[in-house]
Amino acid sequence: MTHSIMRRRLLRGALATAALARVPLGFAADKFPSDRMHVIVPTGQGGAADRLARTFDDFWGPLLGTHFEYQFMRGAAGQVGYETFIHKMPHDGMHLLFGNMGPEMIMYVLQNPDYKFPRDYRYFCRTDVDDSVVFGSRKGRIRSLQQMIDESKKRTLNVAVSRLPHPASICLLSLGKATGGKYNLVPYGGGHPTSVAVLNGECDVGALPLGTVLTQKDTLEVLGIFNDEPKMSKYTSAPSVNKVAGTHIPTLPSSHAWAVHTDFIEKHPKEFAILEGTARKVFDDPKYRAEYARTGAPPESIQYGDTQVCTEYANHMIELANEYKPLLTARKKGAR
């Protein structure tokens, strides 16, 4: 081999290296995403977030031309998952978080973690809006909302919740404050273990989003809905809590959403547009709604929301968390 040929090959190699150096970390030239998607879910496996994310990625993955891998991290009411996502995951648009905005923004207010919203991350695709409910076992002692309210005035009821910072937790604590009832909230780190705690009698009742309870409608029974005008009344005959109790508890639904690092959005708008645009297309596919319904969850809860909608919801939850902070912090101090 001549020296001139070697020099030309070395030069081509150097040019190729320089070109690759200009490609953002994790991006193959002219292709995004260039690898599979890695998702942090800041709660336990087997609950609503698991079900919703996997159903969604069955349709989102083909649009992106890739697959999804999940890591479930339920510590500290989701804080561990968020801190791992923000501080340890690459900011390349292929590392995402799938969160439940309501409880996780409440956690953000109560626990004051070492990250900031929306400076460090933004939600960009809401998947659902789901009412908070109180429920019991179909074989349990408490079979109606009025019975639960009456019983809570005689003794402290143990209430299973997925985590203390949660819209459903605010609803139960507000109900107790308004009616003189006593509720001891017991966090289980996810929707599935919360349901199990009610089924096995460890807790008297539970509080979760409606969709999670309806997926187990053969064994769980909705006792009351924290919404005066529920959109999914055809799935349950449970009454409005306010109408039965004579209270004025605000409607506090849960909403799951996909999130990405803020600096990725700012530095790579073209690639972010691919994430945003393909995610939006999932909602136009009737097969997605059909698959969603097959999980047992009501398809009426599917409601797309863009970055602006998600940000407005998250900021609203921050305001509510600050408003109910005395109630939630008093509960935490007395937690067992």
C-alpha positions as CSV (number, residue, x, y, z in Angstrom):
1,M,0.0,0.0,0.0
2,T,1.4,3.4,-1.0
3,H,1.8,6.3,1.5
4,S,-0.6,8.4,-0.6
5,I,-3.3,5.8,-0.3
6,M,-2.8,5.5,3.4
7,R,-2.9,9.3,3.8
8,R,-6.2,9.4,1.9
9,R,-7.7,6.7,4.0
10,L,-6.5,8.4,7.2
11,L,-7.9,11.7,6.0
12,R,-11.3,10.1,5.2
13,G,-11.3,8.5,8.7
14,A,-10.5,11.9,10.3
15,L,-13.3,13.6,8.4
16,A,-15.8,10.9,9.3
17,T,-14.8,11.2,13.0
18,A,-15.2,15.0,12.8
19,A,-18.6,14.6,11.2
20,L,-19.8,12.1,13.9
21,A,-18.6,14.5,16.6
22,R,-21.2,17.0,15.4
23,V,-24.0,14.5,15.8
24,P,-25.7,14.8,19.2
25,L,-24.9,12.0,21.6
26,G,-26.9,8.9,20.8
27,F,-28.1,10.2,17.4
28,A,-27.1,8.4,14.3
29,A,-26.6,10.8,11.4
30,D,-29.9,11.7,9.8
31,K,-31.9,9.3,12.0
32,F,-33.8,9.8,15.2
33,P,-34.3,7.9,17.3
34,S,-31.2,5.8,16.6
35,D,-31.7,3.3,19.4
36,R,-34.5,2.0,21.6
37,M,-36.3,4.2,24.0
38,H,-35.5,3.9,27.7
39,V,-38.3,4.9,30.1
40,I,-38.3,5.7,33.8
41,V,-41.6,5.0,35.5
42,P,-41.5,6.6,39.0
43,T,-43.9,4.0,40.6
44,G,-44.3,0.3,41.0
45,Q,-44.7,-2.2,38.2
46,G,-48.2,-3.6,37.5
47,G,-50.3,-0.5,38.1
48,A,-52.0,2.1,35.9
49,A,-48.7,3.7,34.6
50,D,-47.4,0.3,33.5
51,R,-50.6,-0.6,31.7
52,L,-51.0,2.8,30.0
53,A,-47.4,3.2,28.9
54,R,-47.1,-0.3,27.4
55,T,-50.5,0.0,25.6
56,F,-49.3,3.4,24.2
57,D,-45.9,2.2,23.1
58,D,-47.4,-0.7,21.1
59,F,-48.6,2.0,18.7
60,W,-45.9,4.7,19.3
61,G,-43.0,2.3,18.8
62,P,-43.8,1.5,15.2
63,L,-44.1,5.2,14.4
64,L,-40.7,5.9,15.8
65,G,-39.2,2.7,14.3
66,T,-38.0,1.4,17.7
67,H,-38.8,-0.4,20.9
68,F,-39.3,0.6,24.5
69,E,-37.6,-0.6,27.7
70,Y,-38.8,0.3,31.2
71,Q,-37.3,0.8,34.6
72,F,-39.8,1.1,37.5
73,M,-38.6,3.2,40.5
74,R,-41.2,3.8,43.2
75,G,-39.1,5.2,46.0
76,A,-40.0,8.4,47.9
77,A,-43.4,8.8,46.2
78,G,-41.6,9.0,42.8
79,Q,-38.8,11.3,43.7
80,V,-36.2,8.6,43.2
81,G,-37.4,8.0,39.7
82,Y,-37.4,11.7,38.8
83,E,-33.9,12.3,40.2
84,T,-32.5,9.3,38.4
85,F,-34.1,10.5,35.1
86,I,-32.9,14.1,35.5
87,H,-29.4,13.6,36.9
88,K,-28.3,10.2,35.6
89,M,-30.0,9.5,32.3
90,P,-28.6,10.9,29.0
91,H,-30.4,14.0,27.7
92,D,-30.7,12.6,24.2
93,G,-34.5,12.4,23.7
94,M,-34.3,8.6,23.8
95,H,-34.5,8.6,27.6
96,L,-38.0,9.5,28.7
97,L,-40.1,9.5,31.8
98,F,-43.7,8.3,32.0
99,G,-45.3,9.9,35.0
100,N,-48.6,10.6,36.8
101,M,-48.5,14.3,36.8
102,G,-51.0,14.9,39.7
103,P,-49.3,12.9,42.5
104,E,-45.8,13.7,41.3
105,M,-46.3,17.5,41.2
106,I,-47.8,17.2,44.8
107,M,-44.7,15.3,45.7
108,Y,-42.6,18.0,44.1
109,V,-44.2,20.6,46.4
110,L,-44.1,18.6,49.6
111,Q,-40.6,17.1,49.3
112,N,-38.7,20.0,47.6
113,P,-36.4,17.8,45.5
114,D,-33.2,19.0,44.0
115,Y,-34.6,19.5,40.5
116,K,-36.9,22.2,39.1
117,F,-40.0,22.1,36.9
118,P,-40.1,23.1,34.1
119,R,-36.4,24.0,34.0
120,D,-35.2,20.4,34.1
121,Y,-38.0,18.5,32.4
122,R,-41.3,19.0,30.6
123,Y,-44.4,16.9,30.0
124,F,-45.2,16.9,26.3
125,C,-47.9,14.3,25.8
126,R,-50.8,13.7,28.2
127,T,-52.5,10.3,27.7
128,D,-55.5,10.4,30.0
129,V,-57.7,12.1,32.5
130,D,-59.1,9.9,35.3
131,D,-61.3,10.7,38.2
132,S,-60.3,10.0,41.8
133,V,-62.5,7.4,43.6
134,V,-62.8,5.6,46.8
135,F,-63.4,1.8,46.5
136,G,-63.8,-1.4,48.5
137,S,-63.7,-5.1,48.0
138,R,-66.9,-6.8,46.8
139,K,-66.4,-9.2,49.7
140,G,-65.4,-6.6,52.2
141,R,-67.3,-5.2,55.2
142,I,-67.9,-1.7,53.7
143,R,-70.2,-1.9,50.7
144,S,-71.4,1.7,50.3
145,L,-70.2,5.3,50.5
146,Q,-72.6,6.2,53.3
147,Q,-71.6,3.2,55.3
148,M,-67.9,4.2,54.9
149,I,-68.7,7.8,56.1
150,D,-70.7,6.5,59.1
151,E,-68.0,4.0,60.0
152,S,-65.2,6.6,59.8
153,K,-67.0,8.6,62.6
154,K,-66.8,5.6,64.9
155,R,-63.3,4.4,64.2
156,T,-60.2,5.2,62.1
157,L,-60.4,3.5,58.7
158,N,-57.3,2.3,57.0
159,V,-57.2,3.6,53.4
160,A,-54.9,2.1,50.9
161,V,-53.4,4.6,48.5
162,S,-50.6,4.3,45.9
163,R,-48.7,7.2,47.6
164,L,-49.5,9.9,50.1
165,P,-48.9,12.8,47.7
166,H,-51.8,12.0,45.4
167,P,-55.0,13.8,44.3
168,A,-57.0,10.9,45.7
169,S,-55.3,11.4,49.1
170,I,-56.3,15.0,49.1
171,C,-59.9,14.0,48.4
172,L,-60.0,11.5,51.3
173,L,-58.4,13.9,53.8
174,S,-60.7,16.6,52.7
175,L,-63.7,14.3,53.2
176,G,-62.6,13.4,56.7
177,K,-62.0,17.1,57.6
178,A,-65.5,18.1,56.3
179,T,-67.4,15.2,57.9
180,G,-65.5,14.5,61.0
181,G,-64.4,11.1,59.8
182,K,-61.0,9.6,60.5
183,Y,-58.9,8.1,57.8
184,N,-55.4,6.6,58.1
185,L,-53.7,6.7,54.6
186,V,-51.4,3.8,54.0
187,P,-49.1,4.1,50.9
188,Y,-48.3,1.0,48.9
189,G,-46.1,2.4,46.1
190,G,-48.4,1.6,43.1
191,G,-51.9,0.9,42.0
192,H,-51.6,-2.9,42.0
193,P,-50.4,-3.4,45.6
194,T,-52.9,-0.8,46.7
195,S,-55.7,-2.9,45.2
196,V,-54.3,-6.1,46.8
197,A,-54.3,-4.4,50.2
198,V,-58.0,-3.8,49.9
199,L,-58.7,-7.3,48.5
200,N,-56.9,-9.1,51.3
201,G,-58.5,-7.0,54.0
202,E,-55.3,-5.3,55.1
203,C,-57.1,-2.0,54.5
204,D,-60.8,-1.1,54.9
205,V,-61.0,0.8,51.6
206,G,-58.8,2.3,49.0
207,A,-58.5,5.5,46.9
208,L,-57.2,5.4,43.3
209,P,-58.0,6.7,39.8
210,L,-61.2,5.2,38.5
211,G,-59.6,3.4,35.5
212,T,-57.4,1.3,37.8
213,V,-60.4,0.1,39.8
214,L,-62.4,-0.7,36.7
215,T,-59.8,-3.1,35.4
216,Q,-60.6,-5.2,38.5
217,K,-64.4,-4.7,38.5
218,D,-65.1,-8.3,39.3
219,T,-63.4,-8.0,42.7
220,L,-63.4,-4.3,43.5
221,E,-66.4,-2.0,43.8
222,V,-66.4,1.8,43.4
223,L,-68.0,3.4,46.4
224,G,-67.9,7.0,45.4
225,I,-66.5,9.4,42.8
226,F,-64.8,12.7,43.5
227,N,-66.5,14.4,40.6
228,D,-70.1,15.9,40.5
229,E,-70.4,15.3,36.8
230,P,-68.4,12.1,36.0
231,K,-67.8,11.4,32.3
232,M,-67.6,7.6,32.9
233,S,-70.8,7.1,34.9
234,K,-71.9,4.3,32.5
235,Y,-69.2,2.1,34.0
236,T,-70.3,2.4,37.6
237,S,-73.4,3.4,39.5
238,A,-71.3,4.8,42.3
239,P,-72.6,8.3,43.5
240,S,-70.8,11.6,43.7
241,V,-69.0,11.9,47.1
242,N,-70.1,15.6,47.3
243,K,-73.8,14.7,46.8
244,V,-73.8,12.0,49.4
245,A,-71.7,13.8,52.0
246,G,-72.9,17.3,51.3
247,T,-69.3,18.5,50.8
248,H,-67.6,20.7,48.2
249,I,-64.4,18.8,47.5
250,P,-62.9,19.9,44.1
251,T,-62.6,17.6,41.2
252,L,-59.0,16.3,41.4
253,P,-58.3,13.9,38.5
254,S,-55.1,12.1,37.7
255,S,-53.3,12.5,34.3
256,H,-50.4,10.5,33.0
257,A,-47.9,12.0,30.6
258,W,-44.7,11.4,28.8
259,A,-41.8,13.8,29.8
260,V,-38.4,14.6,28.3
261,H,-35.4,16.7,29.4
262,T,-36.0,20.5,28.8
263,D,-32.5,21.1,27.4
264,F,-33.2,18.4,24.8
265,I,-36.3,20.3,23.7
266,E,-34.3,23.6,23.5
267,K,-31.2,22.2,21.7
268,H,-32.9,19.7,19.4
269,P,-36.2,21.1,18.2
270,K,-36.3,18.9,15.1
271,E,-35.9,15.7,17.0
272,F,-38.4,16.8,19.7
273,A,-40.9,17.5,16.9
274,I,-40.5,13.9,15.9
275,L,-41.3,12.7,19.4
276,E,-44.3,15.1,19.8
277,G,-45.7,14.5,16.3
278,T,-45.6,10.7,16.4
279,A,-47.0,10.6,19.9
280,R,-49.9,12.8,18.8
281,K,-50.6,10.4,15.9
282,V,-51.3,7.5,18.3
283,F,-54.5,9.1,19.4
284,D,-55.8,9.1,15.8
285,D,-55.5,5.3,15.5
286,P,-58.8,3.6,16.4
287,K,-56.9,0.4,17.2
288,Y,-55.3,2.2,20.1
289,R,-58.6,3.0,21.7
290,A,-59.7,-0.7,21.1
291,E,-56.5,-2.0,22.7
292,Y,-56.9,0.5,25.6
293,A,-60.4,-0.8,26.2
294,R,-59.2,-4.4,26.2
295,T,-57.2,-3.6,29.4
296,G,-60.5,-3.0,31.2
297,A,-60.0,0.8,31.4
298,P,-62.7,3.1,29.9
299,P,-61.5,4.5,26.6
300,E,-63.4,7.7,27.5
301,S,-60.5,8.6,29.8
302,I,-58.2,8.9,26.8
303,Q,-57.5,12.6,26.4
304,Y,-54.5,13.9,24.5
305,G,-52.8,17.0,25.8
306,D,-49.8,18.8,24.4
307,T,-46.9,20.5,26.2
308,Q,-49.0,23.6,27.0
309,V,-51.9,21.6,28.4
310,C,-49.5,19.5,30.4
311,T,-47.7,22.5,31.8
312,E,-51.0,24.2,32.8
313,Y,-52.2,21.0,34.6
314,A,-48.8,20.6,36.4
315,N,-48.9,24.2,37.6
316,H,-52.5,23.8,38.7
317,M,-51.4,20.8,40.8
318,I,-48.6,22.9,42.3
319,E,-51.2,25.5,43.4
320,L,-53.4,22.8,44.9
321,A,-50.5,21.1,46.7
322,N,-49.6,24.4,48.3
323,E,-53.3,25.0,49.3
324,Y,-53.6,21.5,50.8
325,K,-50.1,21.4,52.2
326,P,-51.1,21.8,55.9
327,L,-53.5,18.8,55.5
328,L,-50.9,16.6,53.8
329,T,-48.0,17.5,56.0
330,A,-50.1,16.9,59.1
331,R,-50.9,13.5,57.8
332,K,-47.3,12.7,57.1
333,K,-46.3,13.7,60.7
334,G,-48.8,11.2,62.0
335,A,-48.0,8.5,59.5
336,R,-47.2,5.1,60.9
